[in-house]
Amino acid sequence: MDMQGSYSKKVLLNDEELKHKGVFVQEVKIKPGETAKEHYHKKQTEIFYFLSENGYWVINGEKVTFKIGEILVIEPFDKHEVTNNTAQDYTYLGFKLDYDSSDLYWE
């Protein structure tokens, strides 16, 4: 599990298992009261499937919330931030396409 301080990521399927370079599936948990600060990617697309509802996103300056089972697509250059404003973990699945570990830009 990859710990980022305010959130954790657990890779469920990697690109080797999926037989597609730069593609993987992970479980993400935002800890209670924490924020994954605003950032963007120049190459990768991220697709998120929500397993809980106790948080919100700010995407390109717009605050949005998602229900369990809803899907969000983050395209390259979409600035995004995630906040958990509750006492429980905010959990969702992330599907990454064209992933490159150097493709992360903080605001």
N, C-alpha and C positions, 0 to 999 in steps of 0.2 A: 504494500500500500504506500503510495506517494503522499507524504504529508506536506502541506503548504502553509501550516499555521492555522489559517481560518477555515480551511477545508481539506478534505482528503479525497484521493482518487484511487480506485482499485481497478486495474486492467482485468477485464473478463475474457476478452479475446484479442490476441495481438495480430499483427499483419502476417506473421509467419503461419499462424493457425488458420487465418482467413485466406491465405495465399494471394494477398493483394498488398503490395508495398504502400505504406502510408495510410492504412486503414486499420482502425481498432475500435473496440467497444469497452467502455469503462463505466463504473458506478461512481458517482460523485456525491459527497455529503458535505453540505455547508453546515458548520457547527452553529449552535444556538447563539444569536446575537452577533454573528460574524458577517463579514463581507468579502467576497472575492472581487478585488478592486478592478476598476475599468481598464480594459485592455482590448486589443484587436489582433487579428492575424491577416497577413497579406496573401497567403496561399490557401490555407485550409478552410474547409466548410465544416461546421459542427451541427449535428442534429441531436436535440435533447428530447427525451421522453420522460414525463414527470411521474414520479412515484409518490410524491406528497405535495401539499399545497401551501406549506408554511413559509413562504418567502416571496420575494419579488425581484424582478429584473429591471434594469435601466438599459435600453437598447437605443443607441443613437439619440440619447436625451429623453426618450419616452419611457415612463414607468409602466410596466405590464406585469400581470400575474397569470398563472396557469393552473388549471385543474388537473387532477390525477388523470392520466391517459392522454393528455394533450401533447402536441409536438411543436417544437420551436426549431427553426432553421436559422443559423447564424452564418451569413455569407462572409467572404473575405472583406475586410475593411469595416464591418459592422462593429462599432464600439459597444462593448457590453460589460455589465457589472451585475453581480448577484448578491442579494442581501437576505439573510435569514433573521427576521424580526420576531422570532418565537423562542420557546424554551425546548423545542424538539429539533432533531436533525432535519434539514431540508435535503431530500434525496431525489436524484434523477439519474437516468442513464444517458451517457454521451456517446455518440457515434462520430468518429473523426474521419474525414476524408482528406487526402493529400497532406497528412500530418508530417510535420517537420519540427523537431524540438526547438530549433532556433527561430521559428515563426511565431514569436510572441512579443508584442509591443505594448508597454505600459504607458498610460497617459500621465 
